[in-house]
Amino acid sequence: MKRRGANKRFHRLMRLVSYGAAILLLTLPATSLFASRECRPSPATGFEYPAGRTELFRQVETFIKMPSIESELSTVHAIIVPHAPYVYVGTIMGAGYSQLIGRGYDRIIILGCDASAETPAMFIGSNFATPLGQLRSDDSLAVEIMSNCNVEFSVISPDKALPSSIEEQLPFIQYLYGERPILAIGLSDQSPLDAIEIGSSIAQVLAGSSPSRTLIIGVANLSEYFSSEIGEGIDRTLIERMSDFDFEVFVADSELGRIQSSSPAVILATLKAAHDLGSNHFQLLRYATSSSLIGDHYPSVGFLAGAVGISKDSPKLADACIPYHDGECYLQLAREVIAVELGIPLSRERRPIQIRDASLDGIYLTIHLSGELRGSSTLLFPGTSISDAVRLAARTAAFSDPRFNPIASNELDDIRIAVHLLTNSRRVVAPEDFKVNENAVYIRKGNSSTMILSGDISPDLSNVEFLGRACIRAGLFSNCWRQGETTVIAFDVQYFEEER
């Protein structure tokens, strides 16, 4: 077992070195962000979308601002959109991108249909240009994904154009976000198992950052070369599979030809990545066929816009107690986030993380080493899923607690992580508004704050004495909790701790 793990780590290291060297050779002449990097050819300009800057901007704006369906998602991890000239599918693309209004993303991955890609293709080492400006390729993210994935990739030289399916997305991204690092990946007829591996690897790499700040865009059309009636039936089956998140059935139907797409691999990899990041809902935003759009009934092509993320109807943690198994998954997730941040590869024999996500009022994560506190982080009302909150809290506690040095690689095996999930928040106005032996209490005044758990202070204290001790721990006067400018919040707590 150790030899097998060592071999996998060796092969991962070799992939990292080879892919890194390839990118270095591609980008060696570059000395600035945009000016010195080569721009890929842009054959879509003037054909797939307008060549004029003003006309293109107004057209994209019109598509995005058309009336759209209200989002069913609190968090959007991915969208799936079609590819074709804007004159045909611009309104459908706009239905997908309209779901991103008001949502911020720091980096974007585009998985696009690429009929010429014999192996998955990485378009890196270059800039991407449209009439709206330039975007740079996210080369560092590409290296991480390629080195963590068991599927071999091809690195495409900068003199080669992007697939039109990917290039068509760039003006929408530029309209919404301006300059953002873009990772463009071309997929064609890769096997379903390869697509699942690619999606899993993307999610694994993103687990070390905040997934809610990374957008995945899957670009593929649905059925092609069928009559309108037959194509719509095939498309209904595919949409059902996308909604089910049942990857075994998806793979079986794909292999049997029951579902068709310009690239099933794109759809499968996008869904798998989003699912592993915590998505639990697919929302169909718009569906149409070329027959309904332009009146050409044979052959007909299916077009779809959809969003993948966490449903607004996901249960609040206060309404559903998290099982112990899920708590173990949160602890494993926190440890893996720290390992990825330290550059320590995750074992392929690791237990897959299966999380039934929900929202919560807060999280308090602690790290202990040899029985002593080594770091902690408190996130209140994070506005994300539990898994995203765990990721952020783990990174903050391990590397950004100002009281301690960052966690080092040689400490990882010895630390003990504990996660406290906070629910049922309520403002403490009077001492009887909480229970000393059951609730966590958060106190804040100005820049001074502390989180006190039920076991941190003697259970024999009265509520007034408990609040006084909490204020002192925050560096405040003991009666500070009585003052109107002091915030005191009580929470119910679910507690999970590693057994080490």
VOGU-3710 file (C-alpha; in Angstrom, 3 decimals, decimal comma):
1> mkrrgankrf> 0,000/0,000/0,000  2,780/2,433/0,851  4,589/1,610/-2,376  1,432/2,243/-4,409  0,882/5,589/-2,674  4,510/6,547/-3,250  4,208/5,676/-6,939  1,114/7,839/-7,291  2,821/10,743/-5,575  5,820/10,273/-7,873
11> hrlmrlvsyg> 3,648/10,292/-11,013  1,768/13,329/-9,742  5,082/15,112/-9,186  6,260/14,177/-12,676  3,039/15,520/-14,194  3,449/18,719/-12,199  7,021/19,161/-13,459  6,186/18,375/-17,093  3,099/20,586/-17,263  4,879/23,385/-15,429
21> aaillltlpa> 7,787/23,172/-17,860  5,421/23,293/-20,838  3,753/26,425/-19,534  7,120/28,011/-18,752  8,231/27,495/-22,341  4,985/28,993/-23,628  5,185/32,066/-21,406  8,947/32,634/-21,216  8,940/35,861/-23,270  6,183/37,408/-21,160
31> tslfasrecr> 7,222/40,288/-18,908  3,863/41,904/-18,126  0,288/40,806/-17,651  -1,104/41,667/-21,079  1,361/43,576/-23,233  3,939/40,819/-23,712  1,741/37,734/-23,806  0,622/36,477/-27,168  -3,080/36,710/-27,949  -4,704/33,707/-29,537
41> pspatgfeyp> -6,378/34,193/-32,922  -10,041/35,181/-32,645  -11,940/33,699/-35,603  -15,316/34,181/-33,880  -15,070/37,976/-34,102  -17,343/39,223/-36,848  -18,870/35,778/-37,388  -20,164/34,375/-34,095  -20,642/37,848/-32,615  -20,262/41,496/-33,799
51> agrtelfrqv> -16,777/42,863/-34,495  -17,590/46,358/-33,228  -17,000/47,028/-29,532  -20,110/49,157/-28,982  -22,404/46,862/-30,949  -21,083/43,777/-29,143  -21,455/45,383/-25,704  -25,038/46,444/-26,395  -25,961/43,048/-27,805  -24,607/41,157/-24,781
61> etfikmpsie> -26,305/43,635/-22,448  -29,623/43,085/-24,223  -29,334/39,301/-23,908  -28,432/39,391/-20,207  -31,104/41,929/-19,253  -33,977/40,173/-20,971  -36,704/38,960/-18,556  -35,468/35,808/-16,850  -36,617/33,136/-14,431  -36,128/33,863/-10,739
71> selstvhaii> -33,173/31,933/-9,382  -33,881/28,909/-7,200  -30,265/28,860/-5,982  -28,599/30,537/-3,024  -25,165/29,691/-4,460  -24,334/29,109/-8,140  -21,316/26,891/-8,770  -21,838/26,402/-12,513  -23,938/27,314/-15,506  -24,474/25,315/-18,692
81> vphapyvyvg> -25,035/27,258/-21,912  -25,145/26,486/-25,658  -22,782/27,476/-28,448  -23,732/28,946/-31,817  -23,730/32,443/-33,343  -25,373/35,002/-31,072  -28,078/35,682/-33,637  -29,399/32,164/-32,966  -28,720/31,415/-29,289  -27,818/34,770/-27,717
91> timgagysql> -31,101/34,920/-25,815  -30,568/31,417/-24,403  -26,996/32,235/-23,390  -28,290/35,410/-21,752  -30,759/33,361/-19,694  -27,812/31,495/-18,196  -25,596/34,503/-17,564  -28,454/36,538/-16,087  -28,327/34,200/-13,074  -24,863/35,573/-12,281
101> igrgydriii> -25,926/39,198/-11,833  -24,962/40,288/-8,334  -22,764/37,235/-7,746  -19,005/37,771/-7,523  -16,384/35,374/-8,880  -12,606/35,721/-8,742  -11,742/33,081/-11,349  -13,634/31,268/-14,085  -13,258/27,823/-15,660  -14,803/27,205/-19,082
111> lgcdasaetp> -15,322/23,609/-20,202  -16,149/23,878/-23,883  -17,052/21,501/-26,670  -13,986/21,049/-28,905  -14,511/18,606/-31,768  -10,793/18,626/-32,620  -9,624/17,609/-29,130  -8,389/14,009/-29,161  -7,375/14,470/-25,525  -8,607/17,132/-23,077
121> amfigsnfat> -7,014/20,406/-24,174  -5,682/23,231/-21,986  -5,522/26,623/-23,707  -2,915/28,355/-21,560  0,180/30,517/-21,853  -1,674/33,276/-23,705  -4,249/36,049/-23,551  -7,730/35,880/-25,039  -8,888/38,923/-27,008  -12,347/40,127/-28,022
131> plgqlrsdds> -13,534/43,590/-29,116  -14,252/44,230/-25,401  -10,615/43,749/-24,351  -8,301/40,984/-23,177  -8,441/38,215/-20,584  -5,470/36,215/-19,336  -5,246/32,464/-18,992  -5,145/31,053/-15,457  -1,982/28,996/-15,901  -1,409/28,229/-12,220
141> laveimsncn> -4,885/26,729/-11,858  -4,278/24,674/-15,006  -1,107/23,154/-13,539  -2,916/22,248/-10,309  -5,756/20,507/-12,135  -3,541/18,649/-14,609  -1,183/17,421/-11,905  -4,081/16,196/-9,741  -5,953/14,435/-12,547  -5,359/10,894/-13,819
151> vefsvispdk> -6,456/11,944/-17,324  -3,719/13,206/-19,645  -4,115/16,724/-21,083  -2,682/18,428/-24,141  -1,281/21,947/-23,770  -2,294/23,933/-26,861  0,230/26,427/-28,206  -0,753/30,134/-28,207  -0,900/30,357/-32,010  -3,960/28,086/-32,030
161> alpssieeql> -7,432/29,607/-31,719  -9,882/28,791/-28,966  -12,809/26,546/-29,899  -15,716/28,770/-30,906  -17,786/27,279/-28,067  -15,367/28,815/-25,549  -14,637/32,046/-27,400  -18,351/32,858/-27,596  -18,487/33,024/-23,778  -15,772/35,644/-23,344
171> pfiqylyger> -17,836/38,785/-24,130  -20,464/37,721/-21,569  -17,740/37,274/-18,950  -16,180/40,627/-19,825  -19,546/42,379/-19,622  -20,257/40,978/-16,139  -16,799/40,912/-14,565  -14,287/42,791/-16,686  -10,840/41,222/-16,361  -10,820/37,808/-14,694
181> pilaiglsdq> -8,377/34,894/-14,968  -9,871/32,354/-17,375  -9,046/28,666/-17,599  -10,221/27,305/-20,957  -10,499/23,518/-21,298  -11,625/21,811/-24,498  -13,388/18,431/-24,339  -14,799/16,292/-27,126  -15,785/12,632/-26,984  -13,845/11,678/-23,861
191> spldaieigs> -15,290/8,691/-22,025  -17,823/9,315/-19,243  -15,364/7,970/-16,674  -12,690/10,407/-17,871  -15,232/13,231/-17,655  -16,065/12,275/-14,070  -12,358/12,168/-13,201  -11,854/15,641/-14,690  -14,834/17,032/-12,772  -13,640/15,437/-9,530
201> siaqvlagss> -10,128/16,825/-10,003  -11,465/20,333/-10,592  -13,515/20,136/-7,397  -10,585/18,720/-5,437  -8,319/21,587/-6,467  -10,987/24,197/-5,748  -11,542/22,690/-2,292  -8,387/24,509/-1,212  -9,944/27,874/-2,040  -13,462/29,271/-1,737
211> psrtliigva> -15,490/27,380/-4,348  -18,309/29,899/-4,201  -15,833/32,420/-5,692  -15,056/30,220/-8,714  -17,526/29,860/-11,580  -17,580/26,820/-13,863  -19,141/27,290/-17,302  -20,045/24,192/-19,288  -20,640/24,845/-22,996  -22,411/22,184/-25,056
221> nlseyfssei> -25,471/21,734/-27,227  -27,922/18,895/-26,737  -29,184/16,458/-29,390  -28,088/17,000/-32,985  -29,079/15,591/-36,384  -32,513/14,310/-35,338  -35,986/15,436/-36,249  -37,487/17,966/-33,864  -39,811/15,414/-32,234  -37,142/12,759/-31,667
231> gegidrtlie> -34,568/15,313/-30,524  -36,885/16,817/-27,927  -37,514/13,367/-26,453  -33,782/12,666/-26,202  -33,221/16,076/-24,635  -35,889/15,448/-21,990  -33,992/12,348/-20,894  -30,738/14,308/-20,641  -32,384/17,079/-18,616  -33,793/14,464/-16,224
241> rmsdfdfevf> -30,313/13,001/-15,727  -28,878/16,452/-15,093  -31,538/17,082/-12,461  -31,008/13,718/-10,723  -27,232/14,007/-10,145  -27,207/10,217/-10,591  -23,876/9,796/-12,344  -24,082/6,016/-12,698  -27,350/6,289/-14,632  -25,949/9,220/-16,636
251> vadselgriq> -22,921/7,143/-17,652  -25,065/4,118/-18,535  -27,486/6,170/-20,642  -24,589/7,905/-22,375  -22,921/4,603/-23,277  -26,239/3,215/-24,553  -26,924/6,310/-26,660  -30,070/7,285/-24,761  -28,727/10,792/-24,274  -27,006/12,862/-26,948
261> ssspavilat> -24,974/16,052/-26,878  -22,270/17,819/-28,837  -20,107/16,843/-25,840  -21,615/14,713/-23,060  -18,183/14,926/-21,409  -18,583/18,695/-20,936  -21,969/18,325/-19,255  -20,871/15,393/-17,100  -17,611/17,039/-15,956  -19,430/20,303/-15,163
271> lkaahdlgsn> -22,133/18,546/-13,140  -19,610/16,371/-11,290  -17,415/19,329/-10,332  -20,409/21,337/-9,103  -21,842/18,340/-7,228  -18,554/17,677/-5,427  -18,443/21,344/-4,413  -21,801/20,991/-2,669  -24,366/21,638/-5,420  -27,664/19,858/-4,887
281> hfqllryats> -29,941/21,407/-7,506  -30,055/21,898/-11,277  -32,366/24,667/-12,486  -33,502/24,621/-16,099  -33,641/28,233/-17,243  -34,550/27,886/-20,902  -34,791/25,173/-23,532  -35,305/25,560/-27,267  -34,528/23,791/-30,517  -33,249/25,199/-33,758
291> ssligdhyps> -36,670/24,302/-35,175  -38,425/26,623/-32,744  -35,817/29,364/-33,187  -35,419/29,499/-36,964  -38,104/27,143/-38,282  -35,710/24,556/-39,729  -37,274/21,252/-38,653  -34,620/18,806/-39,857  -32,027/18,296/-38,640  -32,823/19,946/-35,306
301> vgflagavgi> -30,386/20,947/-32,549  -31,302/21,258/-28,865  -30,138/24,271/-26,844  -30,292/24,655/-23,076  -29,391/27,167/-20,381  -29,215/25,925/-16,805  -27,645/26,728/-13,455  -26,169/24,327/-10,904  -25,779/25,177/-7,243  -27,245/25,029/-3,757
311> skdspklada> -31,013/25,290/-3,588  -32,611/28,103/-1,629  -34,847/25,376/-0,202  -31,905/23,481/1,311  -32,792/22,822/4,944  -31,558/25,169/7,612  -29,290/23,350/10,029  -31,600/24,412/12,842  -34,371/22,386/11,197  -32,354/19,202/10,686
321> cipyhdgecy> -29,691/17,842/13,011  -26,503/16,965/11,128  -25,708/13,231/11,474  -22,363/12,242/12,965  -21,224/10,886/9,580  -21,689/14,326/8,011  -19,744/15,880/10,877  -16,855/13,538/10,104  -17,011/14,711/6,493  -16,704/18,359/7,567
331> lqlareviav> -13,642/17,478/9,643  -12,108/15,611/6,700  -12,878/18,557/4,420  -11,166/21,000/6,803  -8,055/18,810/6,984  -7,912/18,431/3,193  -8,230/22,198/2,704  -5,213/22,733/4,969  -3,260/19,971/3,201  -3,947/21,457/-0,241
341> elgiplsrer> -2,889/24,903/0,991  0,385/23,370/2,210  0,937/21,687/-1,160  0,550/18,190/0,269  -1,097/15,845/-2,268  -4,259/14,064/-1,201  -4,183/10,288/-1,250  -6,169/8,635/-4,026  -7,184/6,032/-1,439  -8,863/8,727/0,669
351> rpiqirdasl> -12,496/8,305/1,618  -14,734/10,307/-0,757  -16,501/13,182/0,959  -20,286/12,870/0,689  -21,969/15,919/2,209  -25,660/16,678/2,539  -25,275/20,427/2,649  -27,364/23,030/4,422  -27,050/26,624/5,520  -26,268/27,793/9,045
361> dgiyltihls> -25,865/30,870/11,225  -22,174/30,503/11,922  -19,163/28,273/12,383  -16,397/28,207/14,971  -13,395/26,088/13,972  -10,445/25,380/16,255  -7,072/23,716/15,744  -5,172/22,250/18,708  -1,620/20,918/18,844  -0,418/18,912/21,857
371> gelrgsstll> -3,493/20,008/23,765  -2,853/23,720/23,183  -4,816/26,044/20,906  -2,961/26,512/17,596  -5,518/28,606/15,712  -9,223/29,383/15,476  -11,714/31,148/13,252  -15,265/32,415/13,754  -17,579/33,042/10,804  -21,011/34,438/11,579
381> fpgtsisdav> -23,843/34,434/9,045  -21,506/33,430/6,194  -24,300/33,336/3,591  -22,879/30,131/2,087  -23,255/26,390/2,532  -21,665/24,611/5,490  -18,969/23,125/3,259  -17,923/26,540/1,913  -17,898/27,954/5,448  -15,734/25,040/6,649
391> rlaartaafs> -13,252/25,662/3,828  -12,898/29,348/4,641  -12,744/28,800/8,412  -10,091/26,079/8,040  -7,827/28,297/5,925  -8,284/31,245/8,272  -7,616/29,255/11,457  -4,583/27,487/9,991  -2,889/30,378/8,231  -4,382/33,749/9,225
401> dprfnpiasn> -4,880/33,715/13,007  -2,680/36,684/14,054  -1,907/35,062/17,422  -0,017/32,150/15,878  2,425/31,315/13,125  0,843/29,558/10,128  0,497/25,795/10,373  3,599/24,060/8,961  3,682/20,886/6,888  5,370/18,900/9,655
411> elddiriavh> 2,532/19,762/12,056  -0,337/18,541/9,899  -0,387/14,960/11,195  -0,370/16,107/14,831  -3,046/18,802/14,869  -6,615/18,117/16,011  -9,475/19,957/14,330  -12,858/20,690/15,891  -15,880/22,180/14,144  -18,722/23,893/16,002
421> lltnsrrvva> -21,792/24,506/13,825  -23,861/27,424/15,133  -27,628/27,646/14,637  -30,760/29,266/16,056  -29,065/32,613/16,664  -30,785/35,168/18,900  -29,801/38,472/20,442  -29,074/38,328/24,181  -30,811/41,239/25,873  -31,212/39,779/29,356
431> pedfkvnena> -29,135/37,094/31,158  -31,965/34,564/30,963  -31,865/34,639/27,133  -29,339/31,776/27,006  -28,277/28,634/28,884  -24,745/28,419/30,267  -24,475/24,645/29,819  -25,898/24,500/26,282  -25,278/27,628/24,225  -22,324/29,372/22,638
441> vyirkgnsst> -22,157/33,119/23,210  -20,494/35,668/20,935  -19,605/39,114/22,298  -18,334/42,027/20,248  -17,670/45,701/20,906  -15,652/47,697/18,417  -12,645/45,624/17,355  -12,786/43,372/20,434  -14,676/40,088/20,244  -14,733/36,517/21,509
451> milsgdispd> -16,690/33,298/21,112  -17,349/31,379/24,336  -18,534/27,773/24,234  -20,462/26,075/27,000  -17,423/24,056/28,109  -14,957/26,955/28,099  -16,065/28,403/31,434  -17,176/26,686/34,642  -20,776/25,436/34,352  -21,355/26,488/37,956
461> lsnveflgra> -21,348/30,167/37,015  -24,560/32,129/36,865  -25,567/33,666/33,546  -24,458/37,110/34,742  -21,066/35,750/35,852  -20,714/33,897/32,529  -21,298/37,097/30,554  -18,818/38,969/32,765  -16,099/36,352/32,172  -16,830/36,424/28,441
471> ciraglfsnc> -16,392/40,202/28,329  -13,065/39,948/30,170  -11,860/37,297/27,715  -12,658/39,730/24,889  -10,524/42,388/26,600  -13,542/44,375/27,788  -14,870/45,411/31,184  -16,929/42,711/32,885  -20,166/44,716/32,720  -19,684/45,667/29,074
481> wrqgettvia> -22,422/43,264/27,956  -24,988/45,618/29,520  -24,015/48,480/27,183  -26,112/49,102/24,084  -23,134/49,279/21,703  -22,051/45,741/22,686  -23,381/42,895/20,545  -24,194/39,666/22,389  -25,534/36,705/20,391  -26,360/33,200/21,622
491> fdvqyfeeer> -26,316/30,089/19,419  -27,234/26,450/19,640  -24,187/24,287/18,881  -23,421/21,013/17,146  -19,880/19,894/17,919  -17,584/17,555/15,986  -13,951/16,798/16,855  -11,278/14,585/15,329  -10,210/11,557/17,330  -6,442/11,877/17,411
//
